[in-house]
Amino acid sequence: MKKLLALLLTFCLLLGCCAAFAEEAAAPALEKNLVILFTSDVHCGIDQGWGYAGLYAVKESLSADNHVMLVDDGDAIQGEPIGTMTTGEGIIDIMNAVGYDLAVPGNHEFDYGMDRFLELTKKANFPYLSCNFNKEGELVFQPYVIKEFDGVKIAFVGVCTPMTLRSSTPRYFMNDQGEFIYGFLQDDTGEALYAAVQKSVDNARAEGANYVVVLAHLGNEAECSPWMYSDVIANTTGIDAWLDGHSHDTEQTVEKNKDGADVVRSACGTKLANIGALTIAKDGTISSQLFGWDSSIAAPKLLALNNAGSEAVAAASDVLNAKLQEVVAKTAVDLYINDPEATTDEGKPVRIIRRAETNLGDLCADAYRDQGGNTDIAFVNGGGIRVQLNAGDLTLNNILSVHPFGNSLTVIEVTGQQVLDALEWSVHSLPGEFGGFDQVSGITFEYDSEIESPVIQDESKMFAGIDDTKERRVRNVLVGGEPLDPEKTYTLASHDYQLLNNGDGYTMFNGCKVLQESVKLDNQVLIDYITQTLGGVVGEGYDQPYGQGRIVSVHAE
């Protein structure tokens, strides 16, 4: 197996993994190369791509001839049921078994709450690093550590994205009075972050570090400016290499620092499709490369891997399966996606969730509004609500099955006019079905499906506007019991699929200010609402199969 894996690694590199070289460093010589394997944005993809079993095999294979370290650049513990159902612990157990040496928090490490994340860091057999994550000005973790190989000292500095306050749940970073007590040095200029990174680099150099490697979760997305990796590198000195995450890119570049010196920057994508490898060679050169896994069959399955990684994944999967059967709540009423009375001529259920309000639709929309921070309005597309829940005990698997797609809670600012346009789009196919028909919370309205829809669609059947020469279907819109004001700004919670990605053709939200981005999975939104806000019992307020009268069909006389 080791010979086969060595051949595979060579093949992966020959398939186009790029390399970059920094200037030769004046440092003590390594007796053999140091390979720093890194992962980022795994998002619970435990058996996808290389899988953790493949990662372990690569680590063991390279260890035969090299010094090897394994680090993670954040967003490991969220993204799939194995994370949600174990609130991250299943992933930490796997990372311990695979043998991680260091990690930095990504924005999604906080998705299960601050207390839970800090608890998980104590379960980890490796330290988390961050030079900018602080509580009331005091760093929560070590800003850097120094590792030594053959007398050569390598410093690792951790950096978290200041975008975390927006892309996780803001209240997790607040005290009971709603005041932020945790932060990431998120000043508008970026200077506070640059200074923190520079301080850590300088201190590490003063302690004798021959090389400085930054482990970061910053990324290259323009909206992250002035906190992109390129911003920080351009405003600091003394960094030799930058291993990055957050933007899911796979760029291998050489950047210029403040003094014009080269900094190797590498990122490895997401879901273990690639394993990043930074090599500090015996001659002092630094190079980055990716081991890519392009097969549609994941490495653990194709190679029939049996090692500590595969054993840990199997154990975590067993825990997940047991978790899914746990009773965590109950509902006193049946929660519907089908008409509770009507059936087809063949006696089959008639689905109504995509064309009418239901009590399950109300529940799901209420969950989004609640978990989004009690926003003014919440929308959830009927096509994303997949199964009914019968009265009785609710297991985690029952709740998970309602929202199986992995969309994530997002909150934006919208105008009343955009809300009106969205509602017109929501009802444009009535009386026929539409997967984008929205269940709503915080808002009520009437519609007349006998009026020809005024929406304009482009060639891709996306929303392109409203024909103002036609009468609108939607009327009498109330937000919080007050008439909607087209000029007013409202907060809207839904998922990234609809608000950010034009899902179901919702283009009217393009360019809106994003307040929270992809902060937790849709199924976790529902689980947390039922188990925490409702105290584990669904009943009062959801006892009417056709909902609370938030969406009312009327006809003009």
Secondary structure, DSSP 8 states (H G I E B T S, - for coil): -HHHHHHHHHHHHHTT----------S---SS-EEEEEE---TT-TTSTTHHHHHHHHHHHHTTTSEEEEEE-S--S-SSHHHHTTTTHHHHHHHHHHT--EE---GGGGTT-HHHHHHHHHH-SS-BB-SS-EETTEESSBSEEEEEETTEEEEEEEEE-TTHHHHS-GGGGB-TTS-B-EE----TTSHHHHHHHHHHHHHHHHTT-SEEEEEEE--S-GGGTTSSHHHHHHT--S--EEEE-SS----EEEEE-TTS-EEEEEE--STTSEEEEEEE-TTS-EEEEEEE---SS-HHHHTT--SHHHHHHHHHHHHHHHHHT-EEEEESS-B-SEEEEEE-TTS-EEE-TTTS--HHHHHHHHHHHHHTTS-SEEEEEGGG----B-SEEEEHHHHHHHS-S--BEEEEEEEHHHHHHHHHHHTTTTTS--TT-EEEESEEEEE-TTS---EEE-TTS-EEEE-TTS--SEEEEEETTEE--TTSEEEEEEEHHHHTS-GGG--TTTT--EEE-S-SBHHHHHHHIIIIISTTEE-TT---TT-SSSEEE----
